[in-house]
Amino acid sequence: MPDLIEKTAPATGSTEPKPEKPRSLGSDAWHDLRKRPIFIISAALIVLLIAFAIAPSLFTSVDPRAGDLRLHYLSKPNYLHFFQADWFGYDGQGRSIYARMIYGARASVVVGICVTAGVTVLGGLAGMIAGYYGGWVDAVISRVTDMFFGIPLLLGALVVLNAFTTRTVWSVVFALVALGWTQMTRVMRGSVITVKQSDYVTAAKALGAGTTRIMFKHILPNAIAPVIVVATIALGGYIATEATLSFLGIGLQDPTISWGIDINSAQKVLRTAPFALFFPAGMLSVTVLAFIMLGDAVRDALDPKLR
Amino acid sequence: MGRFVARRLLQMIPVFLGTVTIIFFMTRMLPGDPAAAMWGDKAADPAQLAAFKHRMGLDVSIGQQYLNYMGDLFRGNFGETLAGRKVIDVIGEALPVTVRLALLAFVFELVVGVGIGLLAGLRRGKAFDKVTLVLTLLLISIPVPVLGFIFQNVFAIQLKWITPTVQDSMNLGQLMLPAIVLGSLSLAYVARLTRTSIAENVKSDYMRTAIAKGLPRRKVIGTHLLRNSMIPVVTFLGTDLGALMGGAIVTEGIFNVKGVGNALYHAINLNEGATVSGFVVVLVLVYLAASLIVDLLYAVLDPRIRYA
């Protein structure tokens, strides 16, 4: 958090004395975001989580997969042993809960970011094509979207994942992208249809700009805002869905460390060792919360109507 | 109106067929042979296996299986589970339970969500509004399994108000807690949607007119403000009913409710293609019916929307 503030502080200092230049929607939103405490908190949390995901060994030297049942079976947490193996106690396999909390971030962050990127590209492209061309292209894409939209995400993901005998992070990403893209298609399509009627698009056409140029240079930058908002908020949802799938035993599997798996194994010892459930569950909730808060802040910044 | 409903019903046919097709191929193209799995770890006797597959209609090509399935479906035949039960019986057992659970959750999120959203929207920027925003944000970020365990632990194990799991799945009183867990995520969305919509409409011209002509406050809020603010909420609630029924897998598992989620979870684990697609057919029908009702409600809420 400190380095974030340091980075932003001189930037605001240097722009303020200058006369206000007209800003684009993007830089206006960025200008607005930097002043929001909710954005700074959630961004700091997310930076921390990404650091956990990239280099977990920086935060703990304990092997999260090494368990000692004889010494550590459900040992109680020792809250004064900061950053040590027994800080948050040990789970039912005698493994350090603190180490598993840190290492579990990778699966969640990778699933969240990759699924969001996947659905945004796939769904955004489909929505753009449907909205721009209209007519029968739109009819076909919209009906296919409707067909997938009728399948509940969790249910469809269970069916798809059941087909994999060994499931990795990538199978979960595949399943969620395959079923989740429809939401982005609908948002993008609606947004493109509105933007398409603008004068500057007509002007670009009149000047002889090609279809790809109009789509990516003129329409996309003006139609992307609602998609970014929905995508940021959905990111937290995808992380929760991954944990739920892993919790049900149809998501990630054991060598991969996932908070969902840990929540599942902790439920069996819930009465004797509530801390084994509390820490992975708390970590998961904080992660989801951070992404949803970020999405909220981005929406407020991009949609000046709500200010 | 009648023509609009007819046209919408016609449009639903390809969507329905498409969804059923997608789910059929998703469940049937899975690797692994569910029929051979009936023999457990032992290798199946080839003759018995062939006879079994023939009886289940699994010995023809996947295309032929698809045509047979769709043909049967239109005659109202959902097929059989691998153990020989009629799928329609399995559905008939689980569906009433989940309908009760989902409706309870639905009423809970509708009444409480709209209530909180209305109060927060009217008091925008005040303490109640801020508390609502924070609490709903927390509710959205706590994943359903965690929320389920928290509720189970607090209300059943610590306070002993209820039994930790549901003993009789048809008992409405026992379904209350699972319904609250199931509806709480949507409750947060409903509250936030209502709040935003109310806060936007409170400043509109028709509100000023209504107040200026001296209408009582109840009427201003009830007939003018709420009615005009409900469209985004109704849209959300429409898609949510189907999601509540299909998404109850976790909640039903935690509280041992013998509903659709429970049955589906077992069917998916056992690779029971016919059962899974049977349930999905029902869920898609619920979803389509709900979205038709939403479209009709638009016209009720906003008389400017007319379906000639």
Boltz contact constraints between the chains, C-beta under 6 A:
constraints:
  - contact:
      token1: [A, 143]
      token2: [B, 14]
      max_distance: 6.0
  - contact:
      token1: [A, 146]
      token2: [B, 15]
      max_distance: 6.0
  - contact:
      token1: [A, 147]
      token2: [B, 15]
      max_distance: 6.0
  - contact:
      token1: [A, 147]
      token2: [B, 18]
      max_distance: 6.0
  - contact:
      token1: [A, 147]
      token2: [B, 19]
      max_distance: 6.0
  - contact:
      token1: [A, 150]
      token2: [B, 19]
      max_distance: 6.0
  - contact:
      token1: [A, 150]
      token2: [B, 284]
      max_distance: 6.0
  - contact:
      token1: [A, 150]
      token2: [B, 287]
      max_distance: 6.0
  - contact:
      token1: [A, 152]
      token2: [B, 243]
      max_distance: 6.0
  - contact:
      token1: [A, 152]
      token2: [B, 246]
      max_distance: 6.0
  - contact:
      token1: [A, 152]
      token2: [B, 247]
      max_distance: 6.0
  - contact:
      token1: [A, 154]
      token2: [B, 247]
      max_distance: 6.0
  - contact:
      token1: [A, 155]
      token2: [B, 246]
      max_distance: 6.0
  - contact:
      token1: [A, 158]
      token2: [B, 268]
      max_distance: 6.0
  - contact:
      token1: [A, 159]
      token2: [B, 26]
      max_distance: 6.0
  - contact:
      token1: [A, 159]
      token2: [B, 27]
      max_distance: 6.0
  - contact:
      token1: [A, 159]
      token2: [B, 268]
      max_distance: 6.0
  - contact:
      token1: [A, 162]
      token2: [B, 268]
      max_distance: 6.0
  - contact:
      token1: [A, 163]
      token2: [B, 30]
      max_distance: 6.0
  - contact:
      token1: [A, 240]
      token2: [B, 143]
      max_distance: 6.0
  - contact:
      token1: [A, 243]
      token2: [B, 143]
      max_distance: 6.0
  - contact:
      token1: [A, 244]
      token2: [B, 250]
      max_distance: 6.0
  - contact:
      token1: [A, 247]
      token2: [B, 145]
      max_distance: 6.0
  - contact:
      token1: [A, 263]
      token2: [B, 145]
      max_distance: 6.0
  - contact:
      token1: [A, 281]
      token2: [B, 146]
      max_distance: 6.0
  - contact:
      token1: [A, 284]
      token2: [B, 143]
      max_distance: 6.0
  - contact:
      token1: [A, 285]
      token2: [B, 141]
      max_distance: 6.0
  - contact:
      token1: [A, 285]
      token2: [B, 142]
      max_distance: 6.0
  - contact:
      token1: [A, 288]
      token2: [B, 141]
      max_distance: 6.0
  - contact:
      token1: [A, 289]
      token2: [B, 141]
      max_distance: 6.0
  - contact:
      token1: [A, 292]
      token2: [B, 140]
      max_distance: 6.0
  - contact:
      token1: [A, 292]
      token2: [B, 141]
      max_distance: 6.0
